[in-house]
Structure formats: structure tokens, C-alpha cells
């Protein structure tokens, strides 16, 4: 079934129906097709007529479905291959730099080689994180002590017990008396001298001593 084309008056260009425009937009925005279109020229330069665009899109769609289902083996293979290719670029640029006689060419090859080496390291790091993801541990509080320990997380200690204990220390004999909390009185100078005691009964008791009051 072919799409219907309409020719408006005064215009020789065919106009597509809305359904075909929708399908064309879906094809152009497809991620697999866009990726294969971006790499098509490079793939043809490497593989020539053996490269097939449609089959490449099908293969990429299969890999996308595997990743969506949780199978990351294809991504791991890709990262390993990229790291290996970047390592080869690094070695090739280092060898070319060693054969240069002028400083400008030497620096150019060295810079390219070191960039490839940095990208290789980044690729290996991404592969490691994919293979062995980091585990995040969230701990609210860690209390280490020898013996008994009480931990109050966010609950303040009641202050009423401290107030009652302080009041009990100030009370004596079931609250009938209260300890004097005022300042100590200073020593006065009144009645400083002590008068001589009078002898009332000089009679001898059984111990041979008189009663003195």
C-alpha cells in the first residue's frame, strides 16, 4: 500500500499525509538509527561493502533490549574493547613520538598518546564501577563503649528528677526542717572574753573531785 500524495494548486512538490510524517519523525528520532547513521561513514571506511545499515540497526536494537532486561554483558564487552583500543592508540603514539626529531611533532604525538591513556583509564574505571558497584552505607549513630551505656537519640533527659533530688537534699526530717542555704555568718567581737567560773559545791565526791558548774 503506497502513501497518498496530494498536489496543491500552484505547487509541484508532493505533500505527505500526516501519518507518513509521523512515521518519518519516529524513524529519525530512533536512538539506534541515529547511532548507526553517525557511525555509518566510519564503518564503511573500515569494512567497505560488507557493512549493512539495516542489519546494524537490528543488532543495536537487540543489544538495547538486553540492557533493558538487566543483561549488562554487552556493555562490559564494549568497555573492554574500548579500553583495549585506547591502549593500542597510546602505544602507537608513544612509538611515533620517539621517532620524531622536531619538538612540535614530538609534543603532538605525546599529547595524543597521553590523552588516549587517560581515556583508557576512565574506561577501565567505568567498567569496574559497572562490574562492582559501590555500596552506600548510611549509619545514624555509632556508640562504642565498654560496659553499660544508655543512648538517647534525639530525646532530651527529663530535668524534673534533678530538681526533685536537689530539693530533697535541702530538706531534713521529712520536710520539717530545711537546711540553711544562706551564707556563713562572720565572727563578731562581742563577748570575746570568757568570765571565770564560780565554784558552787566544793564537797568531795567518791572520785575525790568537786562538782563544778
VENRA-V610713 format. One record per helix or strand of 2 or more residues. SS is the DSSP state (hx for helix, st for strand). FROM is the first residue (numbers start at 1). LEN is the number of residues. If there is no record, write none. Layout:
SS/FROM/LEN, SS/FROM/LEN
This chain:
st/5/2, st/15/2, hx/18/11, hx/31/20, hx/53/16, hx/73/26, hx/103/29, hx/160/11, st/171/2, st/177/2
